[in-house]
């Protein structure tokens, strides 16, 4: 069950097929101040993940790290681990690192290191994947372990699962139920996908009761693992857009990720405790 963690909770965009005209995310579609707060504040998040809102099965850690101080190049670092009895049955320790740069935070490189299951001396299964995005030449290069590289042409710029998560948080959402398309390279092809805010709610959180935006993508591609059903997540309705809770349906039941720890030098907790 822990193997559904990453795609179900972070692939927060909806695959709707290729449109007739090539769509690309623009600066006008982003709350630039929110995006700057996420990256320039060295954001760090820890989510506790449970099955159907009950039994805790794992932890999800996400952080932003400058690659070179004083530049606009950052690393999105993600780690997924299982918890409790699940660690004894099927241990998981997966890491995902995405390098992004520029005002649109487009990805340059995506490295995956998955260590899962039991073996005689070490992990039962260890997999490495590397994806290089040439956003100028419109080409994606992919390699799994020591296998030959594969190249894929793309019609326009793209995000991956994790950079798309941050971009989705920073979309303008000037009107509810109005989708904004975000291009993503998933399952060996470019998808033009839709993300929309479907409502505003006051929800309990790590910071107390907060005003939130409810964002609901519809996923139709698998990503790293199989998944089933829809995902919905809530972010604070302010300039930091902190994700406080994520719900995602899977083949059996659902996964719930609740924010347990948050650090950001540009977003102090008291700013999230006040509701309008």
C-alpha positions as CSV (number, residue, x, y, z in Angstrom):
1,X,0.0,0.0,0.0
2,X,2.9,2.4,0.8
3,X,3.9,2.1,-2.9
4,X,0.9,4.3,-3.8
5,X,2.3,7.1,-1.7
6,X,4.2,9.2,-4.2
7,X,1.9,9.3,-7.3
8,X,-1.3,9.5,-5.3
9,X,-0.2,12.4,-3.2
10,X,2.1,14.4,-5.4
11,X,0.9,13.8,-8.9
12,X,-1.7,16.6,-8.3
13,X,-2.6,17.4,-11.9
14,X,-5.2,16.1,-14.3
15,X,-4.3,14.3,-17.5
16,X,-6.8,15.3,-20.1
17,X,-5.0,14.5,-23.4
18,X,-3.3,16.7,-25.9
19,X,-5.1,19.8,-27.1
20,X,-5.0,21.0,-30.7
21,X,-2.9,24.0,-29.8
22,X,0.2,23.6,-27.7
23,X,-0.5,25.1,-24.2
24,X,2.3,26.2,-21.9
25,X,2.2,27.7,-18.4
26,X,2.9,31.4,-18.4
27,X,4.0,33.9,-15.7
28,X,0.6,35.6,-15.9
29,X,-1.0,32.3,-14.6
30,X,1.1,32.3,-11.5
31,X,1.0,34.1,-8.2
32,X,4.7,35.0,-8.4
33,X,4.9,36.2,-4.8
34,X,3.6,32.8,-3.6
35,X,6.0,30.9,-5.8
36,X,8.9,33.1,-4.5
37,X,7.8,32.4,-0.9
38,X,8.0,28.6,-1.4
39,X,11.4,28.6,-3.0
40,X,13.2,31.6,-1.4
41,X,12.0,30.6,2.0
42,X,13.7,27.2,1.8
43,X,10.4,25.5,2.5
44,X,10.3,22.2,4.5
45,X,7.2,20.0,5.0
46,X,6.5,16.7,6.8
47,X,3.3,14.9,6.2
48,X,2.0,11.9,8.1
49,X,0.3,9.5,5.7
50,X,-2.6,7.2,6.8
51,X,-4.9,4.7,5.1
52,X,-8.5,6.0,4.9
53,X,-7.6,8.6,7.6
54,X,-7.0,5.9,10.2
55,X,-3.8,3.7,10.5
56,X,-0.6,5.6,9.8
57,X,1.4,3.9,7.1
58,X,4.2,6.3,6.2
59,X,5.8,9.7,6.2
60,X,6.4,12.1,3.3
61,X,9.1,14.8,3.5
62,X,9.5,17.6,1.0
63,X,12.1,20.4,1.1
64,X,13.5,23.1,-1.2
65,X,17.2,23.6,-1.3
66,X,19.2,26.2,-3.3
67,X,21.6,24.4,-5.7
68,X,23.8,27.5,-5.8
69,X,23.2,30.4,-3.4
70,X,22.3,33.6,-5.2
71,X,21.0,31.8,-8.3
72,X,17.4,30.8,-9.4
73,X,18.3,27.1,-9.5
74,X,16.7,25.0,-6.7
75,X,16.4,21.3,-5.8
76,X,13.0,19.9,-4.8
77,X,13.9,17.0,-2.5
78,X,11.3,14.4,-1.6
79,X,11.6,11.3,0.7
80,X,9.0,8.6,1.3
81,X,9.3,6.1,4.1
82,X,6.9,3.6,5.6
83,X,6.0,3.4,9.3
84,X,5.4,0.8,12.0
85,X,4.4,-2.7,11.0
86,X,4.5,-1.7,7.3
87,X,8.2,-1.2,7.6
88,X,8.6,-4.8,8.9
89,X,6.4,-6.3,6.1
90,X,7.7,-4.2,3.1
91,X,10.3,-1.5,3.9
92,X,10.3,1.5,1.7
93,X,12.9,4.4,1.5
94,X,12.5,6.3,-1.7
95,X,14.1,9.6,-2.6
96,X,13.2,12.0,-5.5
97,X,15.3,15.0,-6.5
98,X,14.1,17.5,-9.1
99,X,16.3,20.5,-10.2
100,X,14.3,23.5,-11.4
101,X,15.2,27.0,-12.5
102,X,13.9,30.3,-13.8
103,X,10.7,32.3,-13.1
104,X,8.5,29.3,-14.1
105,X,10.5,26.8,-12.1
106,X,10.8,24.4,-15.1
107,X,12.7,21.1,-14.4
108,X,16.1,20.4,-15.7
109,X,16.8,17.1,-14.1
110,X,14.9,14.5,-12.1
111,X,16.7,11.7,-10.2
112,X,14.8,8.8,-8.5
113,X,16.3,6.3,-6.1
114,X,13.9,3.6,-4.9
115,X,14.8,1.1,-2.2
116,X,12.1,-1.3,-1.3
117,X,11.4,-4.8,0.1
118,X,13.6,-7.3,1.9
119,X,16.7,-8.9,0.5
120,X,19.3,-11.3,1.9
121,X,21.8,-8.6,2.7
122,X,20.3,-5.3,1.5
123,X,17.1,-4.0,-0.1
124,X,15.1,-6.5,-2.1
125,X,14.7,-4.1,-5.0
126,X,16.8,-1.0,-5.8
127,X,16.0,1.1,-8.8
128,X,17.5,4.3,-10.1
129,X,16.0,6.6,-12.8
130,X,17.3,9.7,-14.3
131,X,15.4,12.2,-16.5
132,X,17.0,15.2,-18.3
133,X,14.7,17.9,-19.6
134,X,16.0,20.1,-22.5
135,X,13.4,22.8,-22.4
136,X,15.0,24.7,-25.3
137,X,15.4,21.8,-27.7
138,X,12.1,20.3,-26.5
139,X,13.5,16.9,-25.7
140,X,13.4,14.6,-22.7
141,X,16.1,12.0,-22.1
142,X,15.3,9.0,-19.7
143,X,17.4,6.3,-18.3
144,X,16.6,3.4,-15.9
145,X,19.5,1.8,-14.0
146,X,22.2,0.9,-16.6
147,X,19.8,0.5,-19.5
148,X,20.3,2.5,-22.7
149,X,19.0,6.1,-22.7
150,X,15.7,6.8,-24.4
151,X,14.8,10.2,-26.0
152,X,11.4,11.7,-26.4
153,X,10.5,14.8,-28.4
154,X,8.0,17.1,-26.7
155,X,5.7,19.8,-28.3
156,X,6.4,22.4,-25.6
157,X,7.9,22.9,-22.1
158,X,7.0,20.4,-19.4
159,X,7.0,19.9,-15.6
160,X,7.4,16.6,-13.8
161,X,5.2,15.3,-10.9
162,X,7.0,17.3,-8.2
163,X,7.6,20.6,-9.9
164,X,4.0,20.5,-11.1
165,X,2.9,20.1,-7.5
166,X,4.5,23.5,-6.6
167,X,3.3,25.2,-9.7
168,X,-0.3,24.0,-9.0
169,X,-0.1,25.6,-5.6
170,X,0.9,28.9,-7.1
171,X,-1.7,29.2,-9.9
172,X,-3.8,32.3,-9.8
173,X,-7.2,30.7,-9.5
174,X,-9.0,34.0,-10.2
175,X,-12.3,32.1,-10.6
176,X,-13.5,28.9,-9.0
177,X,-14.1,25.9,-11.2
178,X,-12.0,27.4,-14.0
179,X,-9.2,25.0,-15.0
180,X,-5.7,26.2,-15.7
181,X,-3.6,23.9,-17.9
182,X,-0.2,22.8,-16.8
183,X,2.0,20.7,-19.2
184,X,3.6,17.6,-17.6
185,X,5.8,14.8,-18.9
186,X,4.4,11.6,-17.4
187,X,4.3,8.0,-18.7
188,X,6.7,8.8,-21.5
189,X,4.6,11.6,-23.1
190,X,3.6,15.2,-22.7
191,X,0.2,15.8,-21.2
192,X,-1.6,19.1,-21.1
193,X,-3.4,18.9,-17.8
194,X,-6.0,20.9,-16.0
195,X,-6.0,22.1,-12.4
196,X,-8.8,24.0,-10.7
197,X,-9.9,25.4,-7.4
198,X,-13.4,24.1,-6.5
199,X,-14.1,26.0,-3.3
200,X,-13.0,27.8,-0.2
201,X,-13.2,26.1,3.2
202,X,-12.2,26.7,6.8
203,X,-10.3,23.6,7.9
204,X,-8.5,22.5,11.0
205,X,-4.7,22.2,10.6
206,X,-1.3,22.3,12.2
207,X,-1.8,26.0,12.6
208,X,-5.3,25.8,14.0
209,X,-8.4,26.7,11.9
210,X,-7.3,28.3,8.6
211,X,-9.0,29.5,5.4
212,X,-8.1,27.3,2.5
213,X,-8.5,26.8,-1.2
214,X,-9.8,23.3,-2.2
215,X,-8.0,22.1,-5.3
216,X,-9.2,19.1,-7.2
217,X,-7.3,17.6,-10.1
218,X,-8.5,14.5,-12.0
219,X,-5.7,12.1,-12.7
220,X,-5.9,9.8,-15.7
221,X,-2.3,8.7,-16.0
222,X,-0.4,6.4,-13.6
223,X,3.0,8.1,-13.0
224,X,5.5,6.0,-11.1
225,X,2.9,3.5,-9.7
226,X,-0.7,2.5,-10.4
227,X,-3.4,4.5,-8.7
228,X,-7.1,4.8,-9.0
229,X,-9.6,7.6,-8.5
230,X,-9.4,11.3,-7.8
231,X,-7.1,13.5,-5.6
232,X,-8.1,16.6,-3.7
233,X,-5.9,18.9,-1.6
234,X,-6.3,22.0,0.5
235,X,-3.8,24.9,0.7
236,X,-3.9,28.0,2.9
237,X,-5.7,30.8,1.1
238,X,-2.8,33.3,1.5
239,X,0.5,34.2,-0.1
240,X,2.2,31.0,1.0
241,X,-0.4,28.4,-0.2
242,X,0.8,25.9,2.4
243,X,-0.7,22.4,1.6
244,X,-2.3,21.2,4.9
245,X,-4.0,18.1,3.7
246,X,-4.2,15.8,0.7
247,X,-6.7,13.0,0.0
248,X,-6.3,10.5,-2.8
249,X,-8.3,7.4,-3.7
250,X,-6.4,4.3,-4.5
251,X,-7.4,0.8,-5.6
252,X,-8.4,-0.1,-2.1
253,X,-9.6,2.7,0.2
254,X,-7.8,6.1,0.2
255,X,-4.7,7.8,1.4
256,X,-4.7,10.9,3.6
257,X,-1.6,13.0,4.1
258,X,-1.8,15.6,6.9
259,X,0.8,18.3,7.4
260,X,2.6,17.7,10.8
261,X,5.6,20.0,10.5
262,X,6.3,23.1,8.4
263,X,9.2,25.5,8.2
264,X,9.6,28.5,5.9
265,X,11.6,31.7,6.7
266,X,9.1,33.7,4.6
267,X,5.9,32.2,6.0
268,X,5.7,32.2,9.8
269,X,3.0,30.0,11.4
270,X,1.0,32.9,13.0
271,X,0.1,34.2,9.5
272,X,-1.9,31.0,8.9
273,X,-3.9,31.0,12.0
274,X,-6.2,33.9,11.1
275,X,-9.2,33.2,8.9
276,X,-11.0,36.0,7.0
